[in-house]
Amino acid sequence: MKIVFQKILPLGLILAALGVTYYLYQKGEISLLPGKKDAGEIQSQMTEVPFTDKEYKLSYKDKSAASFDIANFENNENWFGDGDFDFSTYFEGEASLFLSSFNNQKASVRLKKNFDIKDVLNFKFLVHLDTNPDDIEEFNLILIGKNLDYKQSLNSPREYKFPIRNLRNGWNLLVLPKESFSSFAIGEEKKDGVVPETQIEEVMIELTSRPKVRSIVHLDSLWAEKEKDYLKDWNLNSKNFLALRKNENTTSLLAINLTDNRATLRNGSDKDYTFQAKFTPLKDGTFGFFLRGDYKSGYGYYLVMNGAETNGWQIYKYGPFEEKVQTVNLAKGEISSFNLGKNQAYWLKSDLKGHRIVFYLSQDGKNFTKLGEADDKSFGSGGIGITVGGSNMVFVDDLLFSQ
């Protein structure tokens, strides 16, 4: 009897332990499965806000006075000083202005130019740095005008000076807020209460290297923006991806691939819709749509033209596939007897429904030709936007979303 009891007792204890465990599990006090992460960590959840409008339009035609060009640094401009035009290194147009300083010697260039900066918020400046950033002692953009305030001498010109810092090798799109310019009358100290004159008559750029080294920059495009509210319509990783720029007789959104290549509309995300926009490529490089995408990671579908002077197009996806992040081509093709031109407008249209993705092209915004299509279910919904590839810059306008 004693031997039987000794055998039954351990079994009873095990059954009792299992009963207590089951009771605590039912009450939610314990989990029977090991957690992959510490209990203190909470996984974030991705939530999308869908488009509420059946149709959404975005145009920049009403912003014709919101931007103006100051200098393009082409050889038809009358720059004088220490610079030379370079026809091999430039971002847009056909040339840039080359400026070099050696052994702490100041190099400068000047351009006579009349404009008013009263309502300007930012200046945008495209600069290529050829040498080590640490070799620059000083690099300044200076706007020179006349102070017409009655408290000052009529002959005392006023300077607005912006010291340029944090350049990196290669091309830089600099955003220079007007409020960050220092202002002073040449030969005088700034007087309290005197409102600086905003009429500019001359632009000057100065470069000074550190001792015993050389600094070289290429200057290409300087323009002014009178508003910055246009950025509120977009989700983007870098504000330098988008700008307002004069486009012939109007102003358009300018997308520049220097620090980023995509942006999505802030209105929301969606799955099935038609989306179209007007694109004017200024350089070689891809341009088109970024759809059902996440603007932060870049995951999504890309529907793009291969760029000016080409006739190709492609649809591809980018994201984590087969246990690695990669680009996967879904469709591609060419347009027979046709090449895209620089500074020419083209309308692109996409039609997404379920797994089906269709891509169209038009030269007038009315008559569209189907380029091709793809069938894929990797991304069910996501952001709706634009993309620019390569070292490209593209005017974008007349965006239209409908569902």
Secondary structure, 3 states (H helix, E strand, C coil): CHHHHHHHHHHHHHHHHHHHHHHHHHCCCCCCCCCCCCCCCCCCCCCCCECCCCEEEECCHHHCCCEEEEECCCCCCCCEECCEEECCCCCCCCCEEEEEEECCCEEEEEEEEEEECCCCCEEEEEEEECCCHHHEEEEEEEEEEECCCCCCCCCCEEEEEEECCCCCCEEEEEEEEHHHCEEEECCCCCCCCCCCCCEEEEEEEEEEECCCCEEEEEEEEEEEECCCHHHHHEECCCHHHEEEEEECCEEEEEEECCCCCEEEEEEEEECCEEEEEEEEECCCCCEEEEEEECCCCCCEEEEEECCCCCCEEEEEEEEEECCEEEEEEEEEEECCCCCCCCCCCEEEEEEEECCEEEEEEECCCCCEEEEEEEECCCCCCEEEEEEECCCCEEEEEEEEEEC
